[in-house]
């Protein structure tokens, strides 16, 4: 896979690539949007703690499919308010800290989720040989 960040456009705002090329022959893995709920049903208060939990869930899903963080080609994230962006971005940057080829990424502010205590939802698309 190849990160695509042309020098002719402004660089990404944060730790992501403008695009990622997936060669023929790769297997795609798509996750559903994950919410910040622990296995015991608890939901952390902060957006950052919810995002950390979500990234842990994504690790588990990717691992079950034989993939990992470095295989993620696209990350879509949704937060319920601009005040939650910093917490989400801190968690995302920690999750991607060891990744050498960054995924494409989108962050959208939405009006809400199924329950008002949820502040972040994240889904990924990964590709493995």
C-alpha positions in Angstrom: 0.0 0.0 0.0 1.1 3.5 -0.7 0.4 6.8 1.1 -0.6 9.6 -1.3 0.1 13.1 -0.1 0.9 15.3 -3.1 3.3 18.1 -2.6 1.1 20.3 -4.8 -1.7 20.6 -2.1 -1.7 21.7 1.5 -0.4 19.0 3.9 -2.9 17.1 6.1 -4.0 19.0 9.3 -3.0 16.1 11.5 -1.6 12.5 11.5 -3.3 11.1 8.4 -2.7 10.9 4.6 -4.7 12.5 1.9 -5.0 9.2 0.2 -3.9 5.5 0.3 -3.5 3.3 -2.7 -4.5 -0.4 -2.2 -2.9 -2.7 -4.8 -4.9 -5.5 -6.5 -5.1 -8.7 -4.6 -5.7 -7.3 -1.1 -8.5 -8.4 1.1 -10.7 -5.6 2.5 -12.0 -5.5 6.1 -14.7 -2.9 7.0 -15.8 -2.3 10.5 -19.1 -1.0 11.7 -18.9 2.3 13.6 -17.7 1.6 17.1 -19.0 3.4 20.2 -17.2 4.0 23.5 -18.8 1.3 25.6 -16.9 -1.1 27.7 -17.8 -4.9 27.8 -19.5 -4.3 31.2 -21.7 -1.6 29.6 -20.1 1.4 31.2 -19.4 4.5 29.1 -16.6 6.8 30.0 -17.5 10.5 30.4 -14.7 12.0 28.3 -14.5 11.8 24.5 -10.8 10.9 24.8 -11.6 7.9 27.1 -14.4 6.8 24.7 -12.0 7.1 21.7 -9.4 5.0 23.6 -12.0 2.3 24.2 -13.1 2.4 20.6 -9.6 2.1 19.3 -9.2 -1.0 21.6 -12.4 -2.4 20.0 -11.0 -1.8 16.6 -7.8 -3.5 17.5 -9.8 -6.6 18.5 -11.9 -6.6 15.3 -8.9 -6.1 13.1 -6.9 -8.8 15.0 -9.8 -11.3 14.6 -9.5 -10.7 10.8 -5.7 -11.1 10.8 -5.1 -7.4 10.4 -3.6 -4.6 12.5 -3.3 -0.8 12.7 -0.8 -0.6 9.9 -3.4 -2.2 7.6 -5.9 0.6 8.0 -6.4 2.5 4.8 -9.3 4.8 5.9 -10.5 6.0 9.2 -13.9 7.8 9.6 -14.7 9.4 12.9 -17.7 11.3 14.2 -17.9 13.5 17.3 -20.9 15.3 18.7 -19.3 18.7 19.3 -16.1 20.6 18.3 -15.0 20.4 22.0 -14.6 16.7 21.6 -12.2 17.0 18.6 -9.0 17.4 20.7 -9.7 14.3 22.9 -10.5 12.2 19.8 -7.4 13.4 18.0 -5.1 12.7 21.0 -6.5 9.1 21.2 -6.1 8.7 17.4 -2.6 10.0 17.4 -1.6 7.6 20.2 -3.2 4.7 18.3 -1.3 5.6 15.1 2.0 6.5 16.8 3.8 3.3 15.6 2.2 3.2 12.2 4.5 4.1 9.4 2.0 4.5 6.5 -0.9 6.6 7.7 -4.5 6.1 6.7 -6.8 8.5 4.9 -9.1 10.1 7.5 -12.3 12.1 7.9 -13.7 13.7 11.0 -17.3 14.9 11.0 -19.3 16.7 13.7 -22.7 15.2 14.0 -25.8 16.1 16.1 -25.7 12.9 18.1 -25.8 9.1 18.4 -28.3 6.5 19.7 -27.7 7.5 23.3 -26.8 11.0 24.5 -23.7 9.9 26.5 -21.9 8.7 23.4 -19.6 11.5 22.1 -17.4 9.6 19.5 -18.0 6.9 16.9 -15.2 5.5 14.7 -15.1 3.0 11.8 -12.2 1.8 9.7 -11.4 0.2 6.4 -8.4 -2.0 6.3 -6.6 -4.0 3.6 -4.4 -7.1 4.0 -2.6 -9.4 1.5 
